[in-house]
């Protein structure tokens, strides 16, 4: 937590451990984190002298706020992500994960600072919440332990089953647990279940039987497999699916005549949680949300890449329904481009943005994006169009073409959705091997290195580029295309970094090309030296943690913690940067 807060520009005053004097830990701090065993939280809180205005936060998932007495400002912040070590933990805490929060509103502000998603959990529901969290994490790990033992008895290691588990969880995310259920228990195949029981060790049978019962329980809530794929969630009508431009335009106009505002989410299918977040945002703000599913051939330079792009319309429609879509437009390529595969005669180009970064690496790609988006926006008419920030150049291009062509469209940019370890969600991620999947995390780490450099005062773009490339070069499976820092509006490369900026990276990981980006604001020199906004966003924090966890031993310019014993080398104290 200390490393994550440091990465986003907080000043971490110190990390204290067992044996340190904690009585003065709240002095001079805006926020005090208590990150110790549940059984020790109350005693540690009592040992700290209360300071008016200091927010005291515990990180327990199961305890309420009473354990933080006698402090007046109390909160809990529990990250819903495993934290196996400081380096991985810091990255995961910044990857857009959910945090269960309670108490003082400052808790939600801290989560926002970490780019997370806050979920309010009342004290009365704390035990139930924590049970669900333990099932999702600890019990799932225990279940994979059983998989490992049973697989070993068949002469196999765990690796092949990791992919199976990962894709199963992807299906749960896409379709819900009931919609993702498959296998013999789901279809009532008692014979296969009995065969399994005869083949495994007797010590594994009780757990196997218990999970088979849970699968049967879940199966009672669903019908046939095909019906599960197209049924909308309870209380939501299944979306209307159209395949022609005329049907789509007519459906939009009917909704508009009925007094509904229109939201548009343009996709190429293979929907995941990132797409869902766009649909959910639109559904919360518009009367009708239309999702388009079209694999646009103009965006592909390599025919094999086009052929390999995943397609599953039935699953995509089900996922769109679950997220709140009321209309799905899924045209064949001949409907969008009559005469295809003959060359498309009319194309749209945003000249200032189409030839740089992605445009330079993938000639014609952004012209294909501009062409299909212009056509979809023309068919939709007045609307709000939702695009993810993950493809930031695409978002900038759409904003520019809407402005230049005076289209009646409000473009809404939505934050990148990440997996718990920081990897940006992408339809291409499923093509990564386990080793490539692990290597891909270096893209996010490179962006954070560039962000730290800018927040630390670096204004030379080449120094920032070098900082990002140095991180990317540590991973032999990653072939870097570019690592850039640009103006967030024009995407031009400034001589001196100032104002709103965007860090962008692109690299090939094995056979898969991935992109990612991160926003950051560079203050001018005077403001960087003097500005300190009055909130926890530039907060001074103490983190109390057992001495056995080493965060970082080498941070220069450290200031001692007021009233505390001297900080030993294994504790981190980071310098402040503005956020």
Buried (B, 14 or more C-beta within 10 A) or exposed (E): BBBBBBBBBBBBBBBBBEEBEBEBBBBBBBBBBBBBEBEBBBEBBBBBBBBEEBBBBBBBBBBBBEBBEEBBBBBBBBBBBEBEEBEBBBBBBBBBBBBBBBBBEBBBBBBBBBBBBBBEBEEEEBEEBBEEBEEEBEEEEEBBEBBBBBBEEEEEEBEEBBEEBBEBEBBBBBBBEBBBBEEBBBEEEEEEBEEBBEEBEEEBEEBBEEEBEEBBEBBEEBEEEEEBBBBBBEEBEBBBBBEEBEBBBEBBEEBBEEEBBBBBBBBBBBBBBBBBBBBBBBBEEBBBBBBBBBBBBBBBEEEEBBEEBBEBEEBBBBBBBBBBBBBBBBBEBEBBBEEBEEEBEEBBBBEBBBBBBBBEBBEBBBBBBBBBBBBBBEBBBEBBBBBBBBBBBBBBBBBBBBEEEEBEBEBBEBBBBBBBBBBBBBBBBBBBBEEBBBBBBBBBBBBBBBBBBBBBBBBEBEBBBBBBBEBBEEBEBBEBBBBBBBBBEEBEBBEEBBEEBBBBBBBBBBEBBBBBBBBBBBBEEEEBEEEEEEEBBBBBBBBBBEBEBBBBEEBEEBBEBBBBEEBEEBBBBBBBBBB
